[in-house]
Amino acid sequence: MGVFDYMEKYGHEQIVYFYDKTTGLKGITAIHDTTLGPALGGTRLFNYNCEEDALFDVVRLSRGMTYKCSAAGCNCGGGKTVLLGDPIKVKTEAYLRAYGRYVQSLNGRFYTGEDMNINENDIDFMLMESDYINGRANMSGNPSPVTAYGVYWGVKACAKEKWGTDSLQGKTIAVQGVGAVGGALCEYLYNEGANLIVTDTKEERVQEIVQKLNAKAVPLKDIYSVECDIFSPNSVGAVLNSETIPQLKCEIVAGAANNVLLDETVHGDMLVERNILYAPDFVINGAGVFNVYQEFFPPYNREETLKKVEKIYDRLLNIFKYAKEHNINTQVAATRIAEERIELIRQIHGNLIKR
C-alpha cells in the first residue's frame, strides 16, 4: 500500500517524511485525528527492515493513539513518529536536537515523548529545540512504570470478567517482552502470587526476571503455545494472527503491546471463537499517555495520576459488557466507544465560538 492508500483506509490527516542531512535523521510522523485536540504520541527509534515496514508501523500506532486518548478521556488526538536507524549508532546530541527542531516545525499539532529506544535523557536534548515535548524528567517522567501499573489493573479486570474474581494468586501468566513495561508488569504480577513464564529478544532481561521473580524462560517461538491462564504481549505489534492464535493455550490475552491483532476484526473474532477474552490494547495500555497528558495541567501529581490510572479496570469491564450486548469482539467494541466520543465532540464544535 502507498501513503495515500493508508491515509484513505485509516482516515489520517497528515503523514510527513523528514530527513536531516547533517545527522542522518530519517523519520515519519503520522497525525491521525485532531478532533479532540493536538495529536499526542511517542517517538519510536527502530532499525526497520525497510521504509514500508516503518510506514505500516507508524500508521497503525498513530491511529491507535487517537483511540487511546479518546478512551482515556484525554482531549488530544493521535499521532506517532518512527525514526529509522540503529539506536546504538545514530543517537547523538545533534541527532536528537535535529529531531526536536523538526517537532517544533509542526507548530503544536503534534506533542511527543518517550517510546521504544527513546528515554528521559534523549528527551532533555529534544527539549532544547522544541516546546512540544512530554515526559519531562521533572514532571511525569518515564511513562513505562505507569503504563505497567495500568496494565496490571487491566489484567485484574480481565480475571474478574472471566473467572468472577480479580485475584491473580496461582495464575500462570506468559509474558512476551520483559523490557521497561513488561519487566515492571512482571513485578506486579509476581507480588500478587502469579507464576511467570517469560521470553524476550534480549537474553539478559530474561535471566534477570528468572532470577529475581522465579520465572520460567522459554524460547521466543514457544511463548504462544505454552500452557497458561493469561498470555500477556508486551513487545511489538501484530503478534496475534492466523498463525499464532491457533497455538494459544490460554483464557485471556492482556498486555501492553500496541496493535496486538494483525486484523482487528478477523483476529478479534478468532479469539472470540476460541473463547479467549481479549483486553483491547489501546485501553489496557493507556496509562502511559494519560500520565504524560497530565503535564498539560501543572503541577503534576503522581499519586493523583495513579488513582485515575486504576480506572482502566472499570473501563475494561464496561467494554466487555458493551461487546456482549452488541455481539461483537472486544477490540471492535472499544473502537466504537472511542469513535462515538470523537464524533460527539466533533458535533458540538460545529458552531463558531471565538476564544
C-alpha positions as CSV (number, residue, x, y, z in Angstrom):
1,M,0.0,0.0,0.0
2,G,1.1,3.5,-0.7
3,V,1.0,6.5,1.6
4,F,-2.3,7.9,0.3
5,D,-3.8,4.4,0.4
6,Y,-3.0,4.2,4.1
7,M,-4.4,7.7,4.7
8,E,-7.7,6.8,2.9
9,K,-8.0,3.5,4.6
10,Y,-7.4,4.7,8.2
11,G,-8.5,8.3,7.9
12,H,-5.2,10.1,8.6
13,E,-5.0,13.9,8.4
14,Q,-1.3,14.1,7.7
15,I,1.8,11.9,7.1
16,V,5.2,13.6,6.9
17,Y,8.5,12.2,5.9
18,F,11.6,14.1,7.1
19,Y,15.4,14.0,6.8
20,D,18.4,15.9,8.2
21,K,21.5,15.5,6.1
22,T,23.9,16.6,8.9
23,T,22.9,13.9,11.4
24,G,21.3,11.3,9.1
25,L,18.0,11.7,10.9
26,K,15.2,9.9,9.0
27,G,11.7,9.5,10.1
28,I,8.0,9.5,9.5
29,T,5.3,11.3,11.5
30,A,1.7,10.3,11.2
31,I,-1.1,12.6,12.6
32,H,-4.3,10.6,12.6
33,D,-7.1,12.8,14.1
34,T,-7.0,16.1,15.9
35,T,-10.8,16.4,16.6
36,L,-10.2,16.3,20.4
37,G,-7.0,18.3,20.4
38,P,-3.4,18.3,19.3
39,A,-2.0,14.9,18.3
40,L,-0.2,13.1,21.2
41,G,2.1,10.1,20.8
42,G,5.6,8.9,21.5
43,T,8.6,8.7,19.2
44,R,9.9,5.2,18.4
45,L,13.5,4.6,17.2
46,F,13.9,1.2,15.5
47,N,16.1,-0.4,12.8
48,Y,13.3,-1.3,10.4
49,N,14.0,-3.7,7.6
50,C,12.6,-1.3,5.1
51,E,10.7,2.0,4.8
52,E,7.4,0.2,4.1
53,D,7.6,-1.6,7.5
54,A,8.2,1.8,9.2
55,L,5.2,3.3,7.4
56,F,3.0,0.3,8.3
57,D,4.0,0.7,12.0
58,V,3.5,4.5,12.3
59,V,0.1,4.4,10.6
60,R,-1.2,1.7,13.0
61,L,0.4,3.3,16.0
62,S,-0.9,6.8,15.4
63,R,-4.4,5.5,14.8
64,G,-4.2,3.6,18.0
65,M,-3.2,6.8,19.8
66,T,-6.4,8.5,18.7
67,Y,-8.5,5.8,20.2
68,K,-6.2,5.5,23.3
69,C,-6.6,9.2,24.0
70,S,-10.4,9.1,23.5
71,A,-10.8,6.0,25.6
72,A,-8.8,7.6,28.4
73,G,-10.9,10.8,28.4
74,C,-8.0,12.9,27.2
75,N,-8.6,16.0,25.0
76,C,-5.9,15.0,22.5
77,G,-5.8,13.3,19.1
78,G,-3.5,10.6,18.0
79,G,-0.1,10.8,16.4
80,K,3.2,9.0,16.3
81,T,6.8,9.3,15.0
82,V,9.0,6.4,13.9
83,L,12.7,7.1,13.4
84,L,14.6,4.7,11.1
85,G,18.0,3.6,12.3
86,D,20.1,1.6,14.7
87,P,19.8,3.2,18.2
88,I,23.3,2.3,19.1
89,K,24.7,4.0,16.1
90,V,22.6,7.0,15.4
91,K,21.7,8.6,18.8
92,T,23.7,11.6,19.5
93,E,23.0,15.1,20.9
94,A,22.9,16.6,17.4
95,Y,20.6,13.8,16.1
96,L,18.1,14.3,18.9
97,R,18.2,18.1,18.7
98,A,17.7,17.9,15.0
99,Y,14.6,15.8,15.7
100,G,13.4,18.4,18.3
101,R,13.7,21.1,15.7
102,Y,11.5,19.1,13.3
103,V,8.8,18.6,16.0
104,Q,8.9,22.4,16.6
105,S,8.2,22.9,12.9
106,L,4.8,21.3,13.3
107,N,3.8,24.2,15.5
108,G,2.0,22.3,18.2
109,R,-0.1,19.9,16.0
110,F,2.0,17.1,17.5
111,Y,3.3,16.6,21.0
112,T,5.7,13.7,21.5
113,G,7.9,11.9,24.1
114,E,9.3,8.6,25.0
115,D,8.7,5.3,23.3
116,M,10.9,2.4,22.1
117,N,14.6,3.3,22.3
118,I,13.9,6.9,23.3
119,N,14.5,7.7,27.0
120,E,14.4,10.6,29.5
121,N,18.0,11.6,28.6
122,D,17.0,11.8,25.0
123,I,14.0,14.0,25.9
124,D,16.3,16.5,27.5
125,F,18.1,17.1,24.2
126,M,14.8,17.3,22.3
127,L,13.6,19.9,24.8
128,M,16.5,22.2,23.8
129,E,14.8,22.7,20.5
130,S,11.1,22.2,21.0
131,D,8.2,23.3,23.2
132,Y,6.1,20.3,22.3
133,I,7.8,17.5,24.2
134,N,6.2,15.5,27.0
135,G,7.6,13.1,29.6
136,R,9.9,15.6,31.2
137,A,12.1,14.1,34.0
138,N,11.0,16.8,36.5
139,M,7.3,16.2,35.7
140,S,5.6,13.0,34.5
141,G,9.0,11.4,33.7
142,N,9.3,7.9,32.3
143,P,5.8,6.6,31.4
144,S,6.8,2.9,31.4
145,P,6.2,2.2,35.2
146,V,2.8,3.9,35.0
147,T,1.9,2.0,31.8
148,A,2.8,-1.2,33.6
149,Y,0.6,-0.2,36.6
150,G,-2.4,0.4,34.3
151,V,-1.8,-3.0,32.5
152,Y,-1.8,-4.7,35.9
153,W,-5.2,-3.3,36.7
154,G,-6.4,-4.3,33.3
155,V,-5.2,-7.9,33.8
156,K,-7.2,-7.9,37.1
157,A,-10.3,-6.6,35.3
158,C,-10.0,-9.5,32.7
159,A,-9.7,-12.0,35.6
160,K,-12.8,-10.6,37.2
161,E,-14.7,-10.8,33.9
162,K,-13.5,-14.4,33.1
163,W,-13.4,-16.0,36.5
164,G,-15.6,-13.9,38.8
165,T,-12.6,-12.8,40.9
166,D,-9.8,-10.4,40.1
167,S,-7.2,-12.3,42.2
168,L,-4.2,-13.5,40.3
169,Q,-2.9,-15.8,43.0
170,G,-1.7,-19.0,41.5
171,K,-2.4,-18.0,37.9
172,T,0.2,-18.8,35.2
173,I,0.9,-15.8,33.0
174,A,3.1,-16.0,29.9
175,V,4.8,-12.6,29.3
176,Q,6.2,-11.8,25.9
177,G,8.7,-9.0,26.3
178,V,10.2,-8.0,29.6
179,G,11.6,-4.6,28.8
180,A,10.7,-1.4,30.6
181,V,7.0,-2.1,30.7
182,G,6.9,-5.8,30.6
183,G,9.6,-6.1,33.4
184,A,7.7,-3.8,35.7
185,L,4.4,-5.6,34.9
186,C,6.1,-8.9,35.9
187,E,6.8,-7.5,39.4
188,Y,3.2,-6.5,39.9
189,L,2.0,-10.0,38.8
190,Y,4.6,-11.8,40.9
191,N,3.8,-9.8,44.0
192,E,0.2,-10.9,43.7
193,G,1.2,-14.6,43.6
194,A,1.2,-15.3,39.8
195,N,3.6,-17.8,38.2
196,L,5.5,-16.3,35.3
197,I,6.7,-17.7,32.0
198,V,8.8,-15.2,30.1
199,T,10.6,-14.5,26.8
200,D,12.4,-11.6,25.2
201,T,14.8,-10.9,22.3
202,K,17.4,-9.8,24.9
203,E,18.5,-12.8,27.0
204,E,19.9,-10.7,29.8
205,R,16.5,-9.3,30.5
206,V,15.0,-12.8,30.6
207,Q,17.7,-14.0,33.0
208,E,17.1,-11.0,35.3
209,I,13.4,-11.8,35.6
210,V,14.1,-15.5,36.0
211,Q,16.5,-14.9,38.9
212,K,14.5,-12.1,40.6
213,L,11.0,-13.4,40.2
214,N,11.5,-17.2,40.0
215,A,10.1,-17.2,36.4
216,K,10.5,-19.9,33.8
217,A,12.1,-18.9,30.5
218,V,11.1,-20.2,27.1
219,P,12.4,-19.5,23.5
220,L,10.7,-16.7,21.6
221,K,8.7,-19.0,19.3
222,D,7.4,-21.1,22.1
223,I,5.7,-18.4,24.1
224,Y,2.4,-18.7,22.1
225,S,1.9,-22.4,22.8
226,V,2.8,-22.7,26.5
227,E,0.1,-23.8,28.9
228,C,-1.1,-20.7,30.8
229,D,-4.1,-18.8,32.1
230,I,-3.1,-15.5,30.6
231,F,-1.0,-14.5,27.6
232,S,0.5,-11.0,28.0
233,P,2.1,-9.5,24.9
234,N,4.4,-6.6,25.8
235,S,6.6,-6.2,22.8
236,V,5.9,-5.5,19.1
237,G,2.5,-5.4,17.4
238,A,0.7,-7.8,15.1
239,V,1.8,-10.8,17.1
240,L,-1.7,-12.4,17.1
241,N,-2.6,-13.6,13.7
242,S,-3.9,-16.6,11.8
243,E,-0.7,-18.5,12.5
244,T,-0.2,-17.7,16.2
245,I,-3.8,-17.7,17.5
246,P,-4.4,-21.4,17.0
247,Q,-1.3,-22.1,19.1
248,L,-2.7,-20.2,22.2
249,K,-3.5,-22.3,25.3
250,C,-4.9,-19.5,27.5
251,E,-8.2,-18.0,28.5
252,I,-7.2,-14.3,28.5
253,V,-4.9,-12.1,26.3
254,A,-3.9,-8.9,28.1
255,G,-0.7,-6.9,27.7
256,A,0.9,-3.6,27.0
257,A,1.8,-4.0,23.3
258,N,0.2,-1.8,20.7
259,N,-1.8,-3.2,17.8
260,V,-1.6,-6.8,19.0
261,L,-4.1,-8.1,16.5
262,L,-2.9,-8.1,12.9
263,D,-6.5,-7.6,11.8
264,E,-8.8,-6.2,14.4
265,T,-12.0,-7.9,13.0
266,V,-10.7,-11.2,11.7
267,H,-8.3,-12.0,14.5
268,G,-10.5,-10.4,17.2
269,D,-13.3,-12.8,16.1
270,M,-10.9,-15.7,16.1
271,L,-10.3,-15.1,19.8
272,V,-14.0,-15.0,20.5
273,E,-14.5,-18.3,18.6
274,R,-11.9,-19.8,20.9
275,N,-13.5,-18.3,24.0
276,I,-10.4,-16.2,24.8
277,L,-11.1,-12.9,26.4
278,Y,-9.1,-10.0,24.8
279,A,-8.3,-6.7,26.5
280,P,-8.2,-4.1,23.8
281,D,-4.7,-2.8,23.5
282,F,-5.3,0.9,23.4
283,V,-7.4,0.7,26.5
284,I,-5.3,-1.5,28.7
285,N,-2.0,0.3,27.8
286,G,-3.5,3.8,28.0
287,A,-1.9,4.7,31.4
288,G,1.3,6.0,29.8
289,V,-0.4,8.5,27.6
290,F,-2.7,9.5,30.4
291,N,0.4,10.1,32.5
292,V,2.1,12.5,30.1
293,Y,-1.3,14.2,29.4
294,Q,-1.2,15.4,33.0
295,E,1.7,17.7,32.1
296,F,-0.9,19.9,30.3
297,F,-2.4,20.7,33.8
298,P,0.5,21.5,36.2
299,P,1.5,20.9,38.8
300,Y,1.9,17.2,38.0
301,N,0.8,14.9,40.9
302,R,1.9,11.3,40.6
303,E,-0.3,10.0,43.4
304,E,-3.5,11.5,41.9
305,T,-2.4,10.3,38.5
306,L,-2.1,6.7,39.7
307,K,-5.5,6.8,41.3
308,K,-7.0,7.8,37.9
309,V,-5.0,5.1,36.1
310,E,-6.8,2.5,38.2
311,K,-10.0,3.4,36.4
312,I,-8.7,1.2,33.5
313,Y,-10.3,-1.6,35.5
314,D,-13.8,-0.2,35.2
315,R,-13.3,0.9,31.6
316,L,-12.5,-2.6,30.5
317,L,-15.4,-4.1,32.4
318,N,-17.7,-1.6,30.6
319,I,-16.2,-2.6,27.2
320,F,-16.7,-6.3,27.9
321,K,-20.3,-5.5,28.7
322,Y,-20.8,-3.5,25.5
323,A,-19.2,-6.2,23.4
324,K,-21.6,-8.8,24.8
325,E,-24.6,-6.6,24.4
326,H,-23.8,-5.9,20.7
327,N,-22.4,-9.4,19.9
328,I,-19.0,-8.0,18.7
329,N,-15.4,-8.7,19.7
330,T,-13.9,-6.5,22.4
331,Q,-11.5,-4.7,20.1
332,V,-14.3,-3.6,17.8
333,A,-16.4,-2.6,20.9
334,A,-13.6,-0.4,22.3
335,T,-13.1,1.2,18.9
336,R,-16.8,2.1,18.6
337,I,-16.9,3.6,22.1
338,A,-13.8,5.7,21.3
339,E,-15.2,6.8,17.9
340,E,-18.5,7.7,19.5
341,R,-16.8,10.2,21.8
342,I,-14.8,11.7,19.0
343,E,-18.0,12.2,16.9
344,L,-19.9,13.8,19.7
345,I,-17.1,16.3,20.3
346,R,-16.9,17.0,16.6
347,Q,-20.6,17.8,16.5
348,I,-20.5,20.2,19.5
349,H,-17.7,22.1,17.8
350,G,-19.9,22.6,14.7
351,N,-20.7,26.2,15.6
352,L,-18.1,29.0,15.8
353,I,-17.3,30.4,19.2
354,K,-14.3,32.7,19.4
355,R,-11.9,32.3,22.4
